[in-house]
Amino acid sequence: MPAPEAGHPAPPAGAGGRDGLFVLNLHRNFTGVSATAAAVTRAQLARYDVRLVGRPLPGCPEPIGYRQALAASRQKPDGRPFHIWHVRRNPEMRAGLIARDLLRLPVRLVFTSAAQRRHSLIPRWLISRMDAVIATTPEAARFVPGVRAVVPHGVDTARFRPAPDRAKAWAESGYPGTGGIATIGRIRPEKGTDRFVVAMIAALPQLPGHTALVIGKAAPEHAAFLADLKQQVADAGLGERILFPGEIDPAVLPDLVRGLSLLVALPRYEGYGVTPLEAMASGVPFVASDAGWFSAFSGDGAAGMVIAGGDPHAAAREVVLILSDAERHGAMADAARKRAVSEFGVAAEADAINAVYEELWARG
């Protein structure tokens, strides 16, 4: 389990949960949801003694198990009418409903929803049973009931920060070439991994110093999809320049991101999308499809370029244009960092979420 990072100490043993806040993270993989939960939790540690339940998150307190969370929630917290369990996935909602409705514990459930589409039947029912819902965008708020606040995701701008020397940071990554281009996320059609590969096959012959990374894990059902991508790369003769390193430890991912020259995200669907924000905070511009909330991040092209329909050939052209113009790339890198700090810092997200908790507690 990763240890808490400097500046984000874990609360003393036995003190966690005094304020009645539990953050559930029951998914075995580190996903975009995990990244946003981790960033918010780290920011909340300055205000609350948070108990993390389930799987570890970088820079957060050591997690406890579900049974321990149930035991710790049997009595009301000091000075509070109930505990708040913040949940972000279906299994976590189910776990919360067992605690609140079956075991009758003094627990209230807060759910964060990023989906910009209608949920299926079971998630809709689970969401309807939440005590408060936080939507990440106005569009996401249209698809869920009980929205108490619209709170965009933020990025930890201390953890994700620019490298003093990008070329040195890339060299220290151990990957070949003089610069890096990456896509980060689960390897599957919805995430547009195939679009990235097509774009890199088109772009890299015009960018002789750059290496492309497909960072992420393919589930067993997408093994054939991954194998086909690797075959496309081999057929193009780019096996040494388009690499598939798999999943990167989230504790070391910020070091890799700050060494990149460009982040590319071309999903077919995305509820919100945090990888461009992490890149921006690291002083790395992006090229992205018009999914998620990417257009809001871009600042009309100042920090990143949004490609209509996620067309991979249009994306390839934009990648080449940006990386072939050092002055433009530098200006975009500066704008990306400034926008991340001024518009999308995680402190603002944490404060808005905390306000929802405080309102629930105040109402009793």
C-alpha positions in Angstrom: 0.0 0.0 0.0 1.3 3.4 -0.9 2.3 5.6 2.0 0.8 9.1 2.5 2.7 11.7 0.5 4.4 14.7 2.0 1.9 17.3 2.9 -0.9 14.8 3.2 -0.3 12.9 6.5 -2.7 10.2 7.5 -4.6 10.8 10.8 -3.3 9.0 13.9 -4.4 5.4 14.3 -7.9 5.4 15.8 -8.6 9.0 15.1 -9.9 8.6 11.5 -13.7 8.9 11.2 -14.1 11.2 14.3 -15.8 13.7 12.0 -18.0 11.0 10.5 -16.6 11.0 6.9 -16.0 7.7 5.1 -14.8 7.6 1.5 -15.5 4.2 -0.2 -13.1 2.9 -2.9 -14.0 -0.7 -3.5 -12.8 -1.1 -7.1 -9.7 -3.3 -7.5 -8.3 -1.2 -10.4 -7.1 2.4 -10.3 -9.4 4.3 -12.7 -10.3 7.8 -13.4 -12.9 7.6 -10.6 -10.1 6.5 -8.3 -7.9 9.4 -9.4 -10.6 12.0 -8.6 -11.5 10.3 -5.3 -7.8 10.4 -4.3 -7.3 14.0 -5.2 -10.4 15.1 -3.3 -9.6 13.0 -0.3 -6.1 14.4 0.0 -7.6 17.9 -0.1 -10.2 17.0 2.6 -7.6 15.8 5.0 -7.0 19.4 6.1 -10.5 19.6 7.3 -11.7 16.1 8.3 -10.3 12.9 9.7 -11.3 10.8 6.7 -11.5 7.0 6.7 -10.8 5.4 3.4 -12.7 2.1 2.9 -11.5 -0.6 0.6 -8.6 -0.2 -1.7 -5.6 2.2 -1.2 -5.4 5.5 -2.9 -2.1 7.4 -3.4 -1.4 10.0 -0.7 -4.5 9.0 1.3 -4.8 7.3 4.8 -4.3 3.6 4.9 -7.7 2.0 4.1 -9.9 0.0 6.4 -12.1 -2.9 5.4 -15.9 -2.8 4.9 -16.6 -4.7 8.1 -14.4 -2.2 10.0 -16.3 0.7 8.4 -19.6 -0.9 9.5 -18.3 -1.3 13.1 -17.0 2.2 13.2 -20.4 3.5 12.0 -22.6 1.9 14.6 -22.5 4.9 16.9 -23.1 8.5 15.8 -19.8 10.5 15.4 -19.0 13.1 18.0 -21.1 16.2 17.5 -22.7 14.8 14.3 -26.2 13.2 13.8 -24.8 10.6 11.4 -21.8 9.5 9.4 -21.5 10.4 5.7 -20.3 7.7 3.3 -19.2 9.2 0.0 -19.7 6.6 -2.8 -18.9 6.9 -6.5 -19.7 3.4 -8.0 -22.5 0.9 -8.0 -20.9 -1.6 -5.6 -20.2 1.3 -3.2 -23.9 2.4 -3.4 -25.0 -1.1 -2.6 -22.6 -1.3 0.3 -23.9 2.0 1.7 -27.5 0.9 1.3 -26.8 -2.3 3.4 -25.3 -0.1 6.1 -28.1 2.5 6.2 -31.2 0.5 5.3 -30.5 -3.1 6.3 -28.3 -2.6 9.3 -30.0 0.7 10.3 -26.7 2.4 11.0 -26.5 6.2 11.4 -25.2 6.7 7.9 -26.1 9.0 5.0 -25.0 8.4 1.4 -23.5 11.0 -1.0 -23.0 9.9 -4.6 -20.9 11.7 -7.3 -22.2 11.2 -10.8 -20.2 12.1 -13.9 -22.1 10.2 -16.6 -23.5 12.4 -19.4 -26.0 9.8 -20.5 -29.0 7.9 -19.0 -28.0 5.3 -16.5 -29.3 1.8 -16.8 -32.1 0.5 -14.6 -30.1 -0.8 -11.6 -27.9 2.3 -11.3 -30.9 4.5 -11.6 -32.6 2.8 -8.7 -29.4 2.9 -6.6 -28.9 6.6 -7.3 -32.6 7.3 -6.4 -31.8 5.9 -2.9 -28.9 8.3 -2.2 -29.3 11.1 0.3 -27.5 13.6 -1.9 -26.1 13.5 -5.4 -23.3 15.7 -6.7 -23.0 16.0 -10.5 -19.7 16.9 -12.1 -21.3 19.0 -14.9 -24.7 20.6 -15.7 -25.0 18.0 -18.4 -24.5 15.2 -16.0 -27.0 16.7 -13.6 -29.7 16.2 -16.3 -29.5 12.4 -15.9 -29.8 12.0 -12.1 -32.3 12.9 -9.4 -31.6 14.6 -6.1 -28.7 16.8 -7.3 -27.6 19.1 -4.4 -24.6 20.6 -6.3 -22.8 20.7 -9.6 -19.1 20.4 -8.8 -16.6 20.0 -11.6 -13.7 17.7 -10.9 -10.4 19.3 -10.1 -6.7 18.4 -10.2 -4.1 18.3 -7.5 -1.8 21.0 -8.8 0.8 20.3 -6.2 1.1 16.6 -7.1 0.8 17.2 -10.9 3.2 20.1 -11.6 5.5 21.0 -14.5 9.0 19.6 -14.7 11.9 22.2 -14.3 13.4 20.5 -17.4 11.0 18.5 -19.5 13.7 16.9 -21.6 15.5 15.7 -18.5 12.2 14.4 -17.0 11.5 12.4 -20.2 15.0 11.0 -20.3 14.6 9.9 -16.6 11.5 8.0 -17.6 13.6 5.4 -19.3 11.6 5.5 -22.6 13.4 6.1 -25.9 13.5 9.3 -27.9 13.7 13.0 -27.0 10.0 13.4 -26.2 6.8 11.6 -25.4 3.2 11.5 -26.4 0.7 9.4 -24.4 -2.8 8.3 -24.0 -3.8 7.2 -20.5 -6.8 5.0 -19.6 -8.4 1.6 -20.0 -7.6 0.0 -23.3 -10.9 -0.5 -25.0 -12.9 0.9 -27.9 -15.0 3.3 -25.8 -11.8 5.0 -24.7 -10.6 5.4 -28.3 -7.3 3.6 -27.9 -7.6 2.5 -31.5 -8.0 6.1 -32.6 -4.7 7.0 -30.7 -2.8 4.2 -32.5 -4.1 5.3 -35.9 -3.1 8.9 -35.1 0.3 7.9 -33.9 1.0 5.8 -37.0 0.2 8.8 -39.1 2.0 11.4 -36.9 5.3 9.7 -35.8 7.0 9.5 -39.2 6.8 13.4 -39.1 8.1 13.6 -35.5 11.4 11.6 -35.6 12.3 12.2 -31.9 9.0 11.2 -30.3 7.8 8.0 -28.7 4.1 7.2 -28.1 2.9 5.4 -25.0 -0.4 3.6 -24.6 -0.7 3.6 -20.8 -3.4 1.5 -19.3 -4.7 -2.0 -18.8 -6.9 -4.1 -21.1 -9.5 -6.3 -19.4 -9.7 -9.9 -20.5 -12.6 -9.2 -22.8 -10.5 -6.6 -24.7 -7.4 -8.8 -25.1 -8.2 -9.3 -28.8 -8.7 -5.6 -29.2 -5.2 -5.0 -27.7 -3.6 -7.7 -29.8 -5.0 -6.1 -33.0 -3.6 -2.7 -32.0 -0.2 -4.2 -31.5 -0.4 -5.9 -34.9 -1.3 -2.5 -36.5 1.8 -1.0 -34.9 4.0 -3.9 -36.0 2.6 -3.7 -39.6 3.5 0.0 -39.7 7.1 -0.8 -38.6 6.7 1.3 -35.4 7.1 -1.3 -32.8 10.0 0.5 -31.2 8.2 3.9 -31.2 4.6 3.0 -30.1 4.9 1.2 -26.8 2.4 -0.5 -24.5 3.8 -0.3 -21.0 0.5 -1.3 -19.4 -0.8 0.2 -16.2 1.5 2.6 -14.4 1.7 2.8 -10.6 -0.4 5.9 -9.7 2.2 6.9 -7.2 4.8 7.4 -10.0 2.5 8.5 -12.8 2.9 12.2 -12.1 6.7 12.0 -12.8 6.0 10.4 -16.1 3.2 12.9 -17.1 5.4 15.9 -16.4 8.0 14.5 -18.9 5.5 14.3 -21.7 5.3 16.7 -24.6 1.6 16.1 -25.3 -1.3 14.1 -23.9 -3.8 12.7 -26.4 -7.3 11.6 -25.4 -9.7 10.5 -28.2 -12.5 8.6 -26.4 -15.9 7.9 -28.1 -17.6 8.6 -24.8 -16.3 10.2 -21.6 -18.3 11.3 -18.6 -15.8 14.0 -17.6 -12.2 13.0 -18.2 -9.4 13.9 -15.8 -6.2 12.9 -17.8 -6.1 16.2 -19.8 -6.4 18.1 -16.5 -3.5 16.1 -15.0 -1.5 16.9 -18.1 -2.5 20.6 -18.0 -1.4 20.9 -14.3 1.9 19.3 -15.4 2.4 21.9 -18.1 1.5 19.5 -20.9 -0.9 20.5 -23.6 -3.5 18.1 -25.0 -5.3 17.0 -28.1 -8.7 15.5 -27.4 -12.0 14.4 -28.9 -15.1 16.5 -28.3 -16.2 14.1 -25.5 -16.3 14.6 -21.8 -15.6 18.1 -20.5 -12.6 18.6 -22.7 -13.8 21.7 -24.5 -14.2 23.5 -21.2 -10.6 22.6 -20.4 -9.1 23.8 -23.6 -9.7 27.6 -23.2 -10.6 27.9 -26.9 -7.4 26.2 -27.9 -5.1 28.0 -25.5 -4.3 24.8 -23.5 -5.5 22.1 -25.8 -7.1 21.3 -29.1 -10.5 19.6 -29.4 -11.1 17.4 -32.5 -14.6 17.2 -33.8 -15.7 13.5 -33.7 -12.3 12.5 -32.4 -11.1 11.9 -36.0 -7.7 10.3 -35.6 -6.2 11.7 -38.8 -7.3 15.3 -37.8 -5.8 14.6 -34.4 -2.5 13.4 -36.0 -2.3 16.7 -38.0 -2.8 18.7 -34.9 -0.2 16.7 -33.0 2.3 17.4 -35.7 1.5 21.1 -35.9 1.9 21.6 -32.2 5.1 19.6 -31.7 6.7 21.2 -34.8 6.3 24.7 -33.5 8.3 25.1 -30.3 6.9 28.6 -29.6 3.3 27.5 -29.9 4.0 24.4 -27.8 5.6 26.5 -25.1 2.7 29.0 -25.0 0.2 26.1 -24.8 2.2 24.5 -22.0 2.2 27.8 -20.0 -1.5 28.3 -20.6 -2.3 24.8 -19.6 -0.7 25.1 -16.2 -2.3 28.5 -15.6 -5.8 27.2 -16.5 -5.4 24.2 -14.3 -4.4 26.3 -11.3 -6.9 29.1 -11.8 -9.9 27.2 -13.1 -9.6 23.5 -12.1 -7.8 23.2 -8.8 -9.0 20.4 -6.6 -9.3 22.7 -3.5 -12.4 24.3 -5.0 -13.9 20.9 -5.7 -13.3 19.7 -2.2 -14.7 22.9 -0.7 -17.9 22.5 -2.7 -18.3 18.8 -1.7 -17.6 19.7 1.9 -20.5 22.2 1.7 -22.9 19.4 0.7 -21.7 17.4 3.7 -22.2 20.3 6.1 -25.6 21.0 4.8 -26.7 17.4 5.3 -25.3 17.4 8.9 -26.9 20.8 9.6 -30.3 19.4 8.6 -29.8 16.4 10.8 
